[in-house]
Amino acid sequence: MPAMRNPPRRPDSHWASLPESGTTAWLWIMYLSYVWIGRPLYRTLAWPASWYFITVRPVARRASIEYQRRIGVLPASAGAWQAWRASALHVRRFADALLDKALVWTGGLTLDDIRREVDPRFDQAVDENRGGVLVVAHFGNLEVLRRLGERAKQLRLHILVHTRHAERFNRMLTRMNPESAERLLQVTDVDTATIAHLATRVELGDFVVIAADRVPVTSERVLDVPFLGADAAFPIGPWVLAAALDCPVYWLACYQRPADHGRYTLVCELMRDRIVLPRKTREAALREVIADYVQYLERACREAPLAWFNFFPFWRVRK
């Protein structure tokens, strides 16, 4: 069987097919609880919301439990109650991240306190107006990067996203600050013209931001690569795009390590000066670069296990 193929999965388990949970009113209640009282009240309200989520979204609950077992947070011997509680805690951490995303755009999160672990070659590229690709994951809080980019006008970002399954939250962010919706490109709309546009922007010194840890919405061309001890399907699209743009590729993440007491660290490392995909060895080249990406993702997940927010089946379903 060829390596690049459609990943078998449970019915209705594609991440883009999972409906958005919660109502706009509840999102505002949660946010206003923070404004009125602070984070303790917000976290108190987040607990029942998290339990509700894992109850009505069994796909997300099972995915969270599987991930936590693979990363070593949840013992294999854990009973049902312990597993459910671990999943609820994972969702509550996600709720904390959602609050921080909102605070980034409303001035409630001080960006000056963020620790930077940034490759000097990236800073030099920004200073010299040389663009590139920033590959990320659904990990931590990349709204911090977006806000930093808006504040430092020299850093111009074009972010490829799929936000149609989170429209309520994104409408809320837009109402808080219209700048939050700027420079977002829907991944379902990326075509030849879009790639040509992005190539022009990179030549002018801009950066393209794309997540590389989810099966794409309109294409399921993937490669199986070991991740946390078992094969998982990773998309080839981000790497094909990076090769087409013919520019440096950086790993980027912004997250809170448990020992940092809520302080964010922005990590940026150069992965490749260029992505080259020779026709005869294209699959091998793709597998190599995806394996490198997975190493970065695994390292980040081990440093902050509950900061990876992929609440859908990720590993291969074995028949």
Contacts in CASP RR format, 6 or more apart in sequence:
PFRMAT RR
TARGET T0000
AUTHOR 0000-0000-0000
METHOD contacts of the structure
MODEL  1
MPAMRNPPRRPDSHWASLPESGTTAWLWIMYLSYVWIGRPLYRTLAWPAS
WYFITVRPVARRASIEYQRRIGVLPASAGAWQAWRASALHVRRFADALLD
KALVWTGGLTLDDIRREVDPRFDQAVDENRGGVLVVAHFGNLEVLRRLGE
RAKQLRLHILVHTRHAERFNRMLTRMNPESAERLLQVTDVDTATIAHLAT
RVELGDFVVIAADRVPVTSERVLDVPFLGADAAFPIGPWVLAAALDCPVY
WLACYQRPADHGRYTLVCELMRDRIVLPRKTREAALREVIADYVQYLERA
CREAPLAWFNFFPFWRVRK
3 223 0 8 1.000
3 224 0 8 1.000
3 283 0 8 1.000
3 287 0 8 1.000
4 221 0 8 1.000
4 222 0 8 1.000
4 223 0 8 1.000
4 236 0 8 1.000
4 283 0 8 1.000
5 220 0 8 1.000
5 222 0 8 1.000
6 220 0 8 1.000
6 222 0 8 1.000
7 215 0 8 1.000
7 220 0 8 1.000
7 222 0 8 1.000
7 233 0 8 1.000
7 316 0 8 1.000
8 316 0 8 1.000
8 317 0 8 1.000
8 319 0 8 1.000
9 313 0 8 1.000
9 317 0 8 1.000
10 59 0 8 1.000
10 313 0 8 1.000
10 317 0 8 1.000
12 18 0 8 1.000
12 59 0 8 1.000
13 59 0 8 1.000
13 312 0 8 1.000
13 313 0 8 1.000
14 215 0 8 1.000
14 312 0 8 1.000
15 165 0 8 1.000
15 214 0 8 1.000
15 215 0 8 1.000
15 310 0 8 1.000
15 312 0 8 1.000
16 162 0 8 1.000
16 164 0 8 1.000
16 165 0 8 1.000
16 217 0 8 1.000
18 57 0 8 1.000
18 59 0 8 1.000
18 60 0 8 1.000
18 165 0 8 1.000
18 311 0 8 1.000
18 312 0 8 1.000
19 165 0 8 1.000
20 165 0 8 1.000
20 166 0 8 1.000
20 167 0 8 1.000
20 168 0 8 1.000
20 169 0 8 1.000
21 53 0 8 1.000
21 56 0 8 1.000
21 57 0 8 1.000
22 49 0 8 1.000
22 168 0 8 1.000
23 168 0 8 1.000
24 168 0 8 1.000
24 171 0 8 1.000
24 172 0 8 1.000
26 49 0 8 1.000
27 168 0 8 1.000
27 169 0 8 1.000
27 172 0 8 1.000
28 172 0 8 1.000
29 45 0 8 1.000
30 42 0 8 1.000
30 45 0 8 1.000
30 46 0 8 1.000
30 49 0 8 1.000
30 95 0 8 1.000
30 99 0 8 1.000
31 42 0 8 1.000
31 99 0 8 1.000
31 102 0 8 1.000
31 172 0 8 1.000
33 41 0 8 1.000
33 42 0 8 1.000
33 45 0 8 1.000
34 41 0 8 1.000
34 42 0 8 1.000
34 99 0 8 1.000
39 99 0 8 1.000
42 95 0 8 1.000
42 99 0 8 1.000
43 92 0 8 1.000
43 95 0 8 1.000
43 96 0 8 1.000
46 92 0 8 1.000
46 95 0 8 1.000
46 96 0 8 1.000
47 88 0 8 1.000
47 92 0 8 1.000
49 91 0 8 1.000
49 95 0 8 1.000
50 88 0 8 1.000
50 89 0 8 1.000
50 91 0 8 1.000
50 92 0 8 1.000
50 95 0 8 1.000
51 88 0 8 1.000
53 60 0 8 1.000
53 88 0 8 1.000
53 91 0 8 1.000
54 60 0 8 1.000
54 61 0 8 1.000
54 64 0 8 1.000
54 84 0 8 1.000
54 87 0 8 1.000
54 88 0 8 1.000
54 91 0 8 1.000
55 61 0 8 1.000
57 311 0 8 1.000
59 311 0 8 1.000
59 312 0 8 1.000
59 313 0 8 1.000
60 87 0 8 1.000
60 91 0 8 1.000
60 311 0 8 1.000
60 312 0 8 1.000
61 84 0 8 1.000
61 87 0 8 1.000
62 313 0 8 1.000
63 310 0 8 1.000
63 311 0 8 1.000
63 312 0 8 1.000
63 313 0 8 1.000
63 314 0 8 1.000
64 86 0 8 1.000
64 87 0 8 1.000
64 90 0 8 1.000
64 91 0 8 1.000
64 311 0 8 1.000
65 74 0 8 1.000
65 83 0 8 1.000
65 84 0 8 1.000
65 86 0 8 1.000
65 87 0 8 1.000
66 313 0 8 1.000
66 314 0 8 1.000
66 315 0 8 1.000
67 90 0 8 1.000
67 228 0 8 1.000
67 308 0 8 1.000
67 310 0 8 1.000
67 314 0 8 1.000
68 74 0 8 1.000
68 86 0 8 1.000
68 87 0 8 1.000
68 90 0 8 1.000
68 305 0 8 1.000
68 306 0 8 1.000
69 75 0 8 1.000
69 76 0 8 1.000
69 78 0 8 1.000
70 228 0 8 1.000
70 229 0 8 1.000
70 230 0 8 1.000
70 315 0 8 1.000
71 228 0 8 1.000
71 301 0 8 1.000
71 302 0 8 1.000
71 305 0 8 1.000
72 305 0 8 1.000
73 86 0 8 1.000
73 305 0 8 1.000
73 306 0 8 1.000
74 82 0 8 1.000
74 83 0 8 1.000
74 86 0 8 1.000
78 86 0 8 1.000
89 306 0 8 1.000
90 306 0 8 1.000
90 311 0 8 1.000
91 311 0 8 1.000
93 306 0 8 1.000
93 307 0 8 1.000
94 309 0 8 1.000
94 311 0 8 1.000
97 140 0 8 1.000
97 141 0 8 1.000
97 307 0 8 1.000
97 309 0 8 1.000
98 169 0 8 1.000
100 109 0 8 1.000
100 141 0 8 1.000
100 143 0 8 1.000
100 144 0 8 1.000
101 141 0 8 1.000
101 143 0 8 1.000
101 173 0 8 1.000
102 172 0 8 1.000
102 173 0 8 1.000
102 176 0 8 1.000
103 109 0 8 1.000
104 111 0 8 1.000
104 141 0 8 1.000
104 143 0 8 1.000
104 144 0 8 1.000
104 146 0 8 1.000
104 147 0 8 1.000
105 143 0 8 1.000
105 147 0 8 1.000
105 173 0 8 1.000
105 176 0 8 1.000
105 177 0 8 1.000
105 179 0 8 1.000
105 180 0 8 1.000
106 176 0 8 1.000
106 177 0 8 1.000
109 144 0 8 1.000
111 144 0 8 1.000
111 147 0 8 1.000
111 148 0 8 1.000
111 151 0 8 1.000
113 263 0 8 1.000
113 264 0 8 1.000
114 144 0 8 1.000
114 148 0 8 1.000
114 254 0 8 1.000
114 263 0 8 1.000
114 264 0 8 1.000
114 265 0 8 1.000
114 266 0 8 1.000
115 260 0 8 1.000
115 263 0 8 1.000
115 264 0 8 1.000
115 265 0 8 1.000
115 266 0 8 1.000
116 265 0 8 1.000
116 266 0 8 1.000
117 265 0 8 1.000
117 266 0 8 1.000
117 267 0 8 1.000
117 268 0 8 1.000
118 266 0 8 1.000
118 267 0 8 1.000
118 268 0 8 1.000
119 250 0 8 1.000
119 268 0 8 1.000
119 269 0 8 1.000
119 270 0 8 1.000
121 248 0 8 1.000
121 270 0 8 1.000
122 250 0 8 1.000
122 268 0 8 1.000
122 270 0 8 1.000
125 131 0 8 1.000
125 132 0 8 1.000
125 248 0 8 1.000
126 154 0 8 1.000
126 155 0 8 1.000
127 154 0 8 1.000
129 154 0 8 1.000
129 204 0 8 1.000
129 205 0 8 1.000
130 205 0 8 1.000
130 247 0 8 1.000
130 248 0 8 1.000
131 202 0 8 1.000
131 203 0 8 1.000
131 204 0 8 1.000
131 205 0 8 1.000
131 206 0 8 1.000
131 207 0 8 1.000
131 247 0 8 1.000
131 248 0 8 1.000
132 202 0 8 1.000
132 205 0 8 1.000
132 206 0 8 1.000
132 207 0 8 1.000
132 208 0 8 1.000
132 245 0 8 1.000
132 247 0 8 1.000
132 248 0 8 1.000
132 249 0 8 1.000
132 250 0 8 1.000
133 202 0 8 1.000
133 207 0 8 1.000
133 208 0 8 1.000
133 209 0 8 1.000
133 210 0 8 1.000
133 238 0 8 1.000
133 241 0 8 1.000
133 242 0 8 1.000
133 245 0 8 1.000
133 247 0 8 1.000
133 248 0 8 1.000
133 249 0 8 1.000
133 250 0 8 1.000
134 145 0 8 1.000
134 157 0 8 1.000
134 207 0 8 1.000
134 208 0 8 1.000
134 209 0 8 1.000
134 210 0 8 1.000
134 249 0 8 1.000
134 250 0 8 1.000
134 251 0 8 1.000
134 252 0 8 1.000
134 268 0 8 1.000
135 210 0 8 1.000
135 211 0 8 1.000
135 212 0 8 1.000
135 238 0 8 1.000
135 242 0 8 1.000
135 249 0 8 1.000
135 250 0 8 1.000
135 251 0 8 1.000
135 252 0 8 1.000
135 271 0 8 1.000
135 293 0 8 1.000
136 142 0 8 1.000
136 209 0 8 1.000
136 210 0 8 1.000
136 211 0 8 1.000
136 212 0 8 1.000
136 251 0 8 1.000
136 252 0 8 1.000
136 253 0 8 1.000
137 211 0 8 1.000
137 212 0 8 1.000
137 213 0 8 1.000
137 253 0 8 1.000
137 297 0 8 1.000
137 300 0 8 1.000
137 308 0 8 1.000
138 211 0 8 1.000
138 213 0 8 1.000
138 214 0 8 1.000
138 308 0 8 1.000
138 309 0 8 1.000
138 310 0 8 1.000
139 213 0 8 1.000
139 253 0 8 1.000
139 255 0 8 1.000
139 297 0 8 1.000
139 300 0 8 1.000
139 301 0 8 1.000
139 304 0 8 1.000
139 307 0 8 1.000
139 308 0 8 1.000
139 309 0 8 1.000
140 253 0 8 1.000
140 254 0 8 1.000
140 255 0 8 1.000
140 256 0 8 1.000
140 304 0 8 1.000
140 307 0 8 1.000
140 308 0 8 1.000
140 309 0 8 1.000
141 254 0 8 1.000
141 255 0 8 1.000
141 256 0 8 1.000
141 264 0 8 1.000
142 209 0 8 1.000
142 252 0 8 1.000
142 253 0 8 1.000
142 254 0 8 1.000
143 180 0 8 1.000
144 254 0 8 1.000
144 264 0 8 1.000
144 266 0 8 1.000
145 157 0 8 1.000
145 209 0 8 1.000
145 252 0 8 1.000
145 254 0 8 1.000
145 266 0 8 1.000
146 157 0 8 1.000
146 159 0 8 1.000
146 180 0 8 1.000
148 155 0 8 1.000
148 266 0 8 1.000
149 155 0 8 1.000
149 156 0 8 1.000
149 157 0 8 1.000
150 179 0 8 1.000
150 182 0 8 1.000
155 207 0 8 1.000
156 183 0 8 1.000
156 201 0 8 1.000
156 205 0 8 1.000
156 206 0 8 1.000
156 207 0 8 1.000
157 183 0 8 1.000
157 206 0 8 1.000
157 207 0 8 1.000
157 208 0 8 1.000
157 209 0 8 1.000
158 183 0 8 1.000
158 185 0 8 1.000
158 198 0 8 1.000
158 201 0 8 1.000
158 206 0 8 1.000
158 207 0 8 1.000
158 208 0 8 1.000
158 209 0 8 1.000
159 183 0 8 1.000
159 184 0 8 1.000
159 185 0 8 1.000
159 208 0 8 1.000
159 209 0 8 1.000
159 210 0 8 1.000
160 185 0 8 1.000
160 186 0 8 1.000
160 187 0 8 1.000
160 190 0 8 1.000
160 208 0 8 1.000
160 209 0 8 1.000
160 210 0 8 1.000
160 211 0 8 1.000
161 184 0 8 1.000
161 185 0 8 1.000
161 186 0 8 1.000
161 187 0 8 1.000
161 211 0 8 1.000
162 186 0 8 1.000
162 187 0 8 1.000
162 188 0 8 1.000
162 217 0 8 1.000
163 170 0 8 1.000
163 184 0 8 1.000
163 186 0 8 1.000
164 186 0 8 1.000
164 188 0 8 1.000
170 180 0 8 1.000
170 181 0 8 1.000
173 180 0 8 1.000
173 181 0 8 1.000
174 180 0 8 1.000
174 181 0 8 1.000
185 194 0 8 1.000
187 210 0 8 1.000
187 216 0 8 1.000
187 217 0 8 1.000
187 218 0 8 1.000
188 217 0 8 1.000
188 218 0 8 1.000
190 241 0 8 1.000
195 241 0 8 1.000
195 244 0 8 1.000
195 245 0 8 1.000
198 208 0 8 1.000
198 241 0 8 1.000
198 245 0 8 1.000
199 244 0 8 1.000
199 245 0 8 1.000
199 246 0 8 1.000
201 208 0 8 1.000
202 208 0 8 1.000
202 245 0 8 1.000
202 247 0 8 1.000
208 241 0 8 1.000
208 245 0 8 1.000
209 252 0 8 1.000
210 238 0 8 1.000
210 241 0 8 1.000
211 238 0 8 1.000
212 234 0 8 1.000
212 235 0 8 1.000
212 238 0 8 1.000
212 239 0 8 1.000
212 290 0 8 1.000
212 293 0 8 1.000
213 234 0 8 1.000
213 297 0 8 1.000
213 310 0 8 1.000
214 235 0 8 1.000
214 310 0 8 1.000
215 222 0 8 1.000
215 233 0 8 1.000
215 235 0 8 1.000
216 235 0 8 1.000
216 237 0 8 1.000
219 235 0 8 1.000
219 237 0 8 1.000
221 235 0 8 1.000
221 236 0 8 1.000
221 237 0 8 1.000
222 233 0 8 1.000
222 234 0 8 1.000
222 235 0 8 1.000
222 236 0 8 1.000
223 233 0 8 1.000
223 234 0 8 1.000
223 236 0 8 1.000
223 283 0 8 1.000
223 286 0 8 1.000
223 287 0 8 1.000
223 290 0 8 1.000
224 231 0 8 1.000
224 232 0 8 1.000
224 233 0 8 1.000
224 234 0 8 1.000
224 316 0 8 1.000
225 231 0 8 1.000
225 232 0 8 1.000
225 234 0 8 1.000
225 287 0 8 1.000
225 290 0 8 1.000
225 291 0 8 1.000
225 294 0 8 1.000
226 232 0 8 1.000
226 291 0 8 1.000
226 294 0 8 1.000
227 234 0 8 1.000
227 294 0 8 1.000
227 297 0 8 1.000
227 298 0 8 1.000
227 314 0 8 1.000
227 315 0 8 1.000
228 298 0 8 1.000
228 301 0 8 1.000
230 315 0 8 1.000
230 316 0 8 1.000
231 315 0 8 1.000
231 316 0 8 1.000
232 314 0 8 1.000
232 315 0 8 1.000
232 316 0 8 1.000
233 314 0 8 1.000
233 316 0 8 1.000
234 290 0 8 1.000
234 293 0 8 1.000
234 294 0 8 1.000
236 286 0 8 1.000
236 290 0 8 1.000
239 275 0 8 1.000
239 277 0 8 1.000
239 286 0 8 1.000
239 289 0 8 1.000
239 290 0 8 1.000
240 277 0 8 1.000
240 286 0 8 1.000
242 249 0 8 1.000
242 272 0 8 1.000
242 275 0 8 1.000
243 274 0 8 1.000
243 275 0 8 1.000
243 276 0 8 1.000
243 277 0 8 1.000
246 274 0 8 1.000
247 274 0 8 1.000
248 270 0 8 1.000
248 272 0 8 1.000
248 273 0 8 1.000
248 274 0 8 1.000
249 270 0 8 1.000
249 271 0 8 1.000
249 272 0 8 1.000
249 274 0 8 1.000
249 275 0 8 1.000
250 268 0 8 1.000
250 269 0 8 1.000
250 270 0 8 1.000
250 271 0 8 1.000
251 267 0 8 1.000
251 268 0 8 1.000
251 269 0 8 1.000
251 271 0 8 1.000
251 293 0 8 1.000
251 296 0 8 1.000
252 266 0 8 1.000
252 267 0 8 1.000
252 268 0 8 1.000
253 266 0 8 1.000
253 267 0 8 1.000
253 296 0 8 1.000
253 300 0 8 1.000
254 264 0 8 1.000
254 265 0 8 1.000
254 266 0 8 1.000
254 267 0 8 1.000
255 264 0 8 1.000
255 265 0 8 1.000
255 267 0 8 1.000
255 300 0 8 1.000
255 303 0 8 1.000
255 304 0 8 1.000
255 307 0 8 1.000
256 262 0 8 1.000
256 263 0 8 1.000
256 264 0 8 1.000
256 265 0 8 1.000
256 304 0 8 1.000
256 307 0 8 1.000
257 265 0 8 1.000
257 303 0 8 1.000
257 304 0 8 1.000
258 304 0 8 1.000
267 300 0 8 1.000
269 296 0 8 1.000
271 289 0 8 1.000
271 292 0 8 1.000
271 293 0 8 1.000
271 296 0 8 1.000
272 289 0 8 1.000
272 292 0 8 1.000
275 285 0 8 1.000
275 289 0 8 1.000
276 285 0 8 1.000
277 285 0 8 1.000
277 286 0 8 1.000
278 285 0 8 1.000
297 308 0 8 1.000
300 307 0 8 1.000
300 308 0 8 1.000
301 307 0 8 1.000
301 308 0 8 1.000
END
